[in-house]
Amino acid sequence: MTIEHYTYRITWSPEDGEYAATCLEFPSLSWMAEDQVEALTGLQSLVQDVVADMEQNGERVPAPLADQRFSGRFQVRVPPELHRQLALEAAEANMSLNRLVTHKLEASG
């Protein structure tokens, strides 16, 4: 398993006065350090140890999000009133509901 493919973030923690490194695939892990690089390398070392331990114990190791394939399809449930509102808006814009929702998601990101 290549730990470099995991999704890492380094943010400043004003409460701690240090940088906090986190890993999206391992939400319970973090590493604090005064330097961004030190925070990242510390967390990567911790992730490497956790992955090795999980593999040794036969546990399922999370796959890096970067290595996963996405189909581009997902189903979402919304209240019937919102569904109706979106369908009307799509019809008024002369586009499919899917295209309208995709456009709205892209605009909000």
QUISUL-V621554 format. One record per pair of residues at least 12 apart in sequence whose ideal C-beta (glycine too) atoms are under 8 Angstrom apart, sorted by the first residue. I is the first residue (numbers start at 0). GAP is how many residues later the second one is. If there is no record, write none. Layout:
<<I/GAP> <I/GAP>>
//
This chain:
<<0/50> <0/54> <0/60> <1/62> <2/41> <2/44> <2/45> <2/48> <3/40> <4/59> <4/61> <4/62> <5/17> <5/18> <5/19> <5/20> <5/41> <5/58> <5/59> <5/60> <6/16> <6/17> <6/18> <6/57> <6/58> <6/59> <7/13> <7/14> <7/15> <7/16> <7/32> <7/35> <7/36> <8/12> <8/13> <8/14> <8/15> <9/26> <9/29> <9/30> <12/19> <15/16> <17/14> <17/15> <17/16> <17/21> <18/13> <18/14> <18/15> <18/16> <18/17> <18/19> <18/20> <19/12> <19/19> <20/12> <20/18> <20/19> <20/21> <20/22> <21/21> <22/20> <22/24> <23/41> <24/37> <24/38> <24/39> <24/40> <25/21> <25/24> <25/36> <28/14> <28/17> <28/18> <28/21> <29/13> <30/12> <30/15> <85/14> <85/15>>
//
